[in-house]
Amino acid sequence: MTPAARIATAAEILDAVSDGMAAEQALTRWARGARFAGSKDRAAVRDHVFDALRRWRSAACAGGGTDGRRVMLGLLRLDGADPEEIFTGRGHAPPSLTEAERAGGSPPEGRAGWDMPDWIADRLERAHGVEAAARLAKALRERAPVTLRVNTLKSDVPSALGKLEADGISARPNPLCNTALTVTEGARRIAQGAAYRDGLVELQDAASQAVAALVPLTPEARVLDYCAGGGGKTLALAARMGGGPIVAHDADPRRMRDLPDRAARAGARVERVDHPDSLYHAVLTDAPCSGSGAWRRSPEAKWRLTPERLSELNSIQDDILDRAAELTAPAGTLVYATCSILAEENDARIDAFLARHTGWHAVLRRAFDPDVDGDGFFTAHLTRRNATT
């Protein structure tokens, strides 16, 4: 595919997303019908689509409209490219620009440059102030780093870096966690590399690793990952425990379907349970949330989130905390985490929990902002007052 044909394809996929189709589904549907497209073509089209979704509002301003064609036109303008070289009408390129398209569009101003709905921007401003809110919003317009966790059950950082280099992958230590590596070259080779196949490294955001690294553990501790999902934090906790065992639970067990294979590759011991009924020294609740701290990776989510859905999520988060508290041993620690930058999902949920459970207090609260090192995360540690056993 030519660069122009990739732009035309991205515009068609964006139209499907605008009509309600999930971006991943639209990309998969296109790829299945485009046998002519090689791996580089598919990767380039995917990058175009996700770049446009991250900057949808500003690109629409610059392009003069919200359909896929004009969003891609606006994205080219924002990136300093000459649209006339792409919109030629030759071959599979987009049709030539009309006079109206040439004259249309304007530079994004004010909130348009934040690339998020105003109601979300309002909440960020109230929680963080204008300057910090603008910085958070604009960070979410960029591509997220590709980050690996070194599996200390099988390797260490220097050895992992060497193995990755042999796989044609360059990486550097990430300051957010001592097990984290930021990939600087060769990210698309990770899944086929020996370091990944042999369980020396796992794909995991650095802030997510930092959240797992903060969980208080002792060698004899019983640990429950209450919202395990795919098991990234489960495996990180298991590595800290010398292999485990870690008990993993999820309200939807299907989310954990890959966990046994991942644990086997990592050399970790994980016990999946449908109905945890014991007491645990540490209970991690990585609660369902808006995912706002990771919108760089799933940017369509920031356009689909509604105030009503956020309220639903808050109720789910409260319920999870209440249930997990019952599973936490008297002297244990209940760990709450979200990949969110919204105060309603973070500090507000901890404050609400403490209002409902007066015998508890927060011994730690920490937020990680989305930046060049990692995604946005929040975590808090809750313990019972004066607990001794």
Beta strands, then each sheet from edge to edge (+ up, - down):
strand 1: 147-150
strand 2: 170-173
strand 3: 180-185
strand 4: 201-203
strand 5: 223-225
strand 6: 246-248
strand 7: 270-272
strand 8: 280-286
strand 9: 328-338
strand 10: 360-368
strand 11: 377-384
sheet 1: 2+ 3- 1+ 4-
sheet 2: 7+ 6+ 5+ 8+ 9+ 11- 10+
end
